[in-house]
Amino acid sequence: MININLLDNLINLYLNTKKKFRHIYQKSNFYDKKISKIDNKNFEYKPSPHLLSSIVKYQKKKYKIDDFALDSIWKSDINSQDYQKLNNFFWFFSLDLKSSKKETQSIIFNWINKNNRFNEKSWDFDLTAKRIISWLSNHQLTYEDCNDEFKLKFNYSIQKQANYLLNEFDNFSEFEDKIVGCAAIILTGLAYNDHKNYLENGLNLLRKIIKSSIDNQGFPKSRSIKQLSLYLKYFIIIREWFKESQNVIPEYIDENIYYLGQSYCFAWQNIHQDIFFNGNYLSNNDEFDQYLKRFGYKFVNKNKEHGGYAILKKKNIALVMDIGSSPIQKFSKDYQSGALSFEIISKGKKLINNSGYFADKNNRFNKFSKSSALQNTMIIEDHSSCDFIKNEKSEYLISKGLKVFKKNIVFEDNYWKISASHDGYSKKFNVIHERKIEFYPEQEKFIGFDKILKKDTKNVKFDIRFHLDPNSKIMKTLDNKSILIELEDEGWRFSCENFDINIDNGIYFGNKNSYIENQNIFISGISNKSDEIIKWEISKLQ
């Protein structure tokens, strides 16, 4: 049998060697000539910058170009994050239109002179795509009243960068970058009235993204709510570009907006809360909702299950549960091993709250935030329900996934139920985790049943975590059988009769790439039965 570590090392060696040869090729004269072939078309369709307000963070205060230190703007000693912000040129959207066009255009002119040939940093795929979008959308500053020399240089550079995106599209695996790249290529085709090269190819690539990364319900196969929002934003932007440029909108773009919109409505608009599953954290979706309203987009979804999630809501209470199988490996970079984890929302506040996600893949908290212990679910023998492996991009992908089965949802006036099972602990510990959560609206009481199913009676250690909002206050009762939860003006009681319950300190990743302390309740014990049921209750104090 081939040693697995040796095989992984050989694969990584091959990929790294291939990457090095690719970089050598990209820096060659042959490659430069290849992406330099353009038709010298003129910039005709001028897109409105306000169409991008769903993805651009506009500053309340507008800056003049003179406010920036133009002589040192391309200094080399800036950090990676600032370098990306500088080179994607999205900061142009924060410039006052009274800024000097001459100075703005001189910055572009200097950038082109310095970066005319491929450079792996400044020609990063995502940076290049955003740069094209920004330069074209900010035409009032970047293109108006320019001289003929600058026009030729500008048009040439835009089309050369678009050629680069077309050439490199299949070499990138990040679907978030690909959708931005597609948008930039399509915009180039519309702006330069180049239907054969950029527009047709861009639309074909967009179809590939749809086919490969979106399921039949209009939900990303990654099961990422962040990716869902990004897809919907860019599909709408592309549609609005077609509409504004008076080109016929392809039917499949309308169709995918419809299905993506339904998914977005289910995951956000129906509850107006960020649910912390599979890469999600606090968002600015309220602003996106205003954007949708302003442009006349309205979505409806009355389903109780969608995209592997169950959401039951009535009046001030919502119960949300992850009842989906893990995605396949190539879609799993933001997946968190929280199968059958749940959240409870009461009066717009999180009573039970997964810990959130640390998005920075270079930080140790990224892997930590993927663990089952950071989700409201069961942990067996201190292991997560999925195993992860680190790839050459420092991303943690699923090496062993799980399946969810026996799903059942009931939603009646006086009784709710969500139940399901998963096999994430089956191969390693011969355990199936089965969870059933019931809610009785009249009593305002949740009753949970976590079942451990085994084919033997070997001892198995288990923990069940219930993470709380950082603003919650909790205390244990004197009899050690209950824990009181205070969430602003509400009081709740957590109890479990037959197993130990305790309070532990935790970490909350609800805000992007930052953390604060929170607390969690946990049930712990040893199961020596083939069929162990752990019952717990969360009831509102009257």
N, C-alpha and C positions, 0 to 999 in steps of 0.2 A: 504494500500500500504506500502511495506517495505521501510523504510528510506534508501536512497541510501548510505549516509555516514556510517550508521550503517552496511550495507552490506559490504562496502569496508573495514571497520575496522575488521569485522569478517573474511573476506577473508585473509587480511594481518596477522591476528592473527594465522589463520590456517597455512599459508605459513611459517611464522616465527617458529611456533612450529615444523612443519615438518622438517624445515632446522636444528633446534637444535638437534632433534633426529637423523637426518642424520649424523651430525658431531660426535655425541656420538658413533654411529655405526662405522663410519670410523676410529675412534681411538681404536676400540676394537681389541682384539687378533683374533677374528673370521674373521674380515675384512682383517687384515694383512695376515693371512694364505691364505685367498681367492686370494689375488692379488700376493701372493708369489709363486704360482704354475707355474713353468717354466720347460722347457724341456732340459735345459743345452746345448743349441745349441751354436755353435761357430760363431763369427763375421766373415762372409765370404765376402760379397760384400762391398767394400769400396767406398762410393760415393764421387765424386769430389766436393770440396767446391765451385768451381766457378759456379756450377749449381744454387747456391743460390744467385748469385749477383743481381738478380732482387728484392730481399727482404732484403738483408743485406747491410747496409751502410759501405762500406769498407773505412778505413782511408787511406789517401795518405801516411801517416807516419805509418809504422809498429812498434809495440812495442814488447819488449822482456818481458817475464814473470817476469824477475828480476826487471823490472821497477815498479812492483806493491808491495805494502806492504803486503806480504803474511801472516804475523803473525796477522794482524788486518783486513784481507779482509772480514771476516764474522762478523764484529762487529755489534751489535744489534741497535745502535743508528742512523742508516741511514734512510733517508726518503723513502717513498713508491716507488717513481719512481726509485731511485737508487737500492732499494732492488730488484725490478723486473728485472732491467738490469743485476744485478749481478747474480741472480738465473736462468735467462733464458740462460746464458752462450753464448749469441750471441757475447759477447766481445772477445771470442776466435778467431773469424774471423779476428780480428785486430792484432793478435799476429804474430810476425815474425817466420817463420819456423825454424829459428836458435835458437829459444827459447829452454830452457831446457825442455826436455820431462819429466824428473824426477820431476821437480817442477810443471809442468802442471798436471801431473798425481797425484801428492800429493794433489793438490787442489780438484780434483775429489774424491780422496780417503777420504779426510777429510769431504767433503760434504756428501758422502754416509754414513759415520759413524755417522754424526750428524743428517741426515735426512732419515735414513733407513725406519722408520715408517712414516705413513701419518701425514703430518702437513699442516693445511689448508692454511698457507701462502706460504711455499716453494713448496707445491704440488698443487698450483693453476693450473687449467686445461691448460690454455694458457702457463704458465711458464713451466710446465712439457713437453708439446708438443715441445716447442722450445728447451728445454734442450736436449731432445732426438735427435732432428735434429742436434743440434750443436755438441754434443759429437760424434755422428757417422760421421758427415761430416768433422770434424777436427781430424780424426783418425791418421794423421801423427804426431800429438802432443799428442793426448789423449790415443792412443792405441799401436802405434808402439814401439817396444823394451821394452815392459813392462814385468814384471815377472808373473808367473803363478797365484800367489795369487791375483794380481791386475786384471788379465784377468777374473778370476772367479767372482770377486766382480763387475767389470764393466758390464759384460754380464748379471749377475743376476739383477743388478740395472736397466739396460735399459729395460729388459723384464718385470720387476716388474712395472716400470713406465708405460709401454705400456699396461699392464693389468689394471692398474688404469684408463687409458684413455678409454679403452673398457668398463669398468664397469660404468664410470661416464658419458659417452657420452650422453645418453638420459636425464640426469638430468640438462643439460645446454641448454639454449635457444639462446645463442649468436652464430650466424652462422659463424661469422668471426673466433671465437675460434674453432668451430667445423671443419672448413676446415683445420686449422693448425693441430688439433688433428688427423684428417684423414690422413694427410700427414705423421705425425710422426708414426702412426700405420702401414701404408703401407711401409714406409722406414724400420721399424723394421722387417717386414715380408721379405722384399728383402734382407736386410743385414744379417739376420740369416737363410735365406732360409726356412722360416716357412710359407708355403703357406696356410695351413689349419687354423691356429689360427689367426695370425696377418694380413696376406695379404688378405685372403678371407673376413674376418670380416671388415677390413679397406675399401675394395672395396665396400662391401655391404652398409657400412655407407656413403660412398661417393655417392652412388646411391640415398640414402635417402635425402642427402643435395640437390642434383640436382632436385629431384622430388618435394621437399617441398619448395625450396627457389628460383628457377630459372624459369622464364616464357618460353613460347613457342618460343619467339624470342631470347632467350639467354641473357636476361637482368634480374638481380636480382629483385625479387618481391618488395623489399624495394625501388626500383627506385634510389638506391644510386650508384653513379659513382665510389666512393671510394671502395665500396664493389665489384663492377664489376671488377675493376683493381686487387684487392686482389684475387678474384676467378681465374681470368685468370692466374695470376702469379703462384699460387699453382698448378693449373691443368697442366701447362707447366712443372713445376718442377717435379711433379709426373711422367709425361710422359717421361721426360729426365732420371729419375731414372730407369724406366723400360727399356728404350733403352740402357743405359750404362751397366746395369746389365744383358743384353742380355735375358730379359724376354719378352714374347709377350705382346704388348701394347693393352689393352682392347679397342675395337672399340668405346665404348661410351665415352671414354676419348678423343679420336680424334674428335668425333662428337661434344662434348661440347666445346672443344677448338675452333672449327670452329665457333660455334654460339656466344660464348663469345667474340671471336676475332672480329666478325662482329660488335657486340655492342660496343666494345672498339674503333674500327675504326670509327664508327659513332660519338661517344661522344668525342673523342680526336683527332685521327689521321687526320680526315677530316678538322679540323679547327686549330689544334695545340694550343688550348687555354683551360684552365680550366674554365668550365662554372659553375657558383656558384648556383647550385640547389641541394636541398635535401642532405645536409651533405658534400658538396664538398668545397674544398679550394685549394690553390696553391699546386701543386704536383711536383714530379721529373720525370714526364712521359717521358721526353726526354731521360733519362738514360734507362728507360724500353724499349723505341723504339730501342735503340742501342742493348740491350740484344736480342730483337726479331730478329733484323737483323742478329746478330751474330749467332743465332741458326736456322736461315732459316725460320722464321715465317712471313707470309705476309697475311694481311687481306684486304678485299674490301667490302665496303658498300656504295651504291649510293642512298639509300633511303633518303627521305626528312623527314620521321617521323619514330621514333623507340623508344621503351621503354617509351612512354609517352612524348617524346620531339620532337619538330620540329626544324630542322636546315636548313636554306636556305643560300647558300654561292656562291658567284661568284667573282672572282678576289680578291679585297681587302676588300669586305664588307660581313659580315655575320649577319643574324638575327636568334636568338635562342629564343624559347618560350616553357614554360612548359604547355603542353596540356594534361597531364595525370591525372587521378583520384588519390586520396590519397591511399596509401597502407593500407591493413588491419592492425589492431592494433599491432600484434606481429612482423610486419616488419617495424614499424614506428618510431623507436627510434631516427633516424637521419633525419626524414622528416621535411621539413620546409614548412609552410603554404603559399606557393607562387604560388598558382594556377593562371595560365595565366600571370605569371611574365615573363619578357623577358630581353634579353641582346643584345646589338649591338656592334659588333667588327669591327673596321676600321683600316686597315693597321697593323693588329696584336696588336692593343691596344683596351682596353675596353672603349667605349664611354658611354654606359649605362651598369651598372654593379651591380648585386645584392650584398648584403653586405657580403656574405660569411658565414662561420659557425664556431662557437666556440665549439670544440669537447669535451672539458672537462665537463662531466656531473655533476661534483661537484661544478662547478662555475656557478654563477647566469647568466652569459652571455650565457650559453648554451640554456636556455629557451628563453632568449631575442632574440637570433639569429634565433629562429624558428618563430618569429612573422611575420605577413603579412606586418607590417610597415617597416621591414628590407628588403623586397623584392620589386621589381618594379611592383607593382600591386595595386589594389583598396582595401581600408580599409573602412568598414562601421561601423559607430558609435564607432570608436576606437577599434574595435574587429578584431581578426584574423579570417580567413576563416575556420579554424579548431580549435577545443578545445583540450587541452592536459591534461592528468592526470599523476601524478607522481607515479611510481611503487616502489616496495621495494628495487630496485637497484638504486634508484635516477634518473631513466631515465624518460623522458617525452614522453609518448605515446599518440597517437591519441585516444580521447574518442568519438569524433564525426567527422567522415570524410566527404569527399565531392566527387561528381561525376562531371566529365567533359563530355560535350556532344556537339552536333552540330559542330564537328570539320571540318574544311575545309582548304586545303592548295593549293595555286596556285603558280607555279614557271615558269615564262616565261621570255624571254629575257628582256622585258621592263616593266614587272609588276610582283610583288610578293605580296602574301597575306597569312596571317595566321589568322584564326578566330576560336573562340570556346566560350563556355559558361560553367559556373559552378554554383552549387547550395549550396555552402558553407554558404551563408547568408540566405538561404531560410527559414529554420525553425525558426531562431531567429528574422529575420527582414522582412520576406516575400519578399526577394530581390533575383533576379537572376542577376549575373554579366556576361555581354557579351562583349568580346573584339575582335576588328578587327584591325590588323596592316597591312598597305599597304606600299610598297616600290617602288619608281619609279627610277630605276637605272640611266637613262639619266639625271634626275634632281638632283639625289642624295638626295632624300627627302623621309622621313618616315611620314606617316599620320596615326594617331591612333584614333580609335573610341571606347570609353568605354561607354557601355550602361547599365543603371540601369533599370531593368524591375520589376514593382510592380503591384499587383492587386488592389492597393488603391492609394490614393494621400497624405498619411501621410508624414510629413517631415522626411527626412532621411539625416543625415550628412555623407559626404563622403570625403575621401582624396585619391589621387593617387600619389604614390611616384616614383621618378626617381633618383636612386642612381648613384653617379659618382665615377670614379677612384680617389684615393687620390691625384694623380698628376694633376688632372684637375683644371683649373682656371675658375671661372664663375663670371659674373656681370650682373646686371639687366639694361635694357635700360631705358632711361629717361621717356618714355611713359608708363612704367610698364607693357607692353604687351609682352615683349620678354626677354629672358635670353640668353646671349652669353656664349658659352662653348669653352674654349681653351684647346686642348689636344695635347701637344707638337707642331707639325707643322701644325695642322689642326684647323679650326674654324667652329663651328656649332651654329645654332640658334634654340632655343626652344621657341615655342609660343602657346598660347591658347587664343582665342578671347573672349569667353563668361564667363570665370570663372577666379577667382583670381589665380595668380601664384606667388610663393615665394621661397626663398632659406632658407634651414635649415641645421644646423650642424648634422652630423650623426657619426656612428661608422662603421669601416671597419674591417671585420674578415677574410680577405683573407689569412693571414698567420696563420698557425696552432696555436691555443690557445694563440693568442695575438691580440691586436687591436690598431688601430690608427684612428685619426679623418678623416672624409671625409665630403663631402657636398651632399645634395640632393635637387632636385627641387620638389615642390609639388603643386598640384592643389587641392583646397579645395572648398567646397560649400555645399548648402542644396538643396536636390532634393524634390520637392513637386508634381512631375508629375508621372504618371504611366509608362511613357516611356521617360527617360532622356538620352540624348546623350552628352557626353563630348568629344569634338574633340580637338586634339593637333597635333602639327607638330614639327619635328626635321629635319632641312634642312642644308646642307653643305654650308658654305660661299665660294663663288667663288673668 
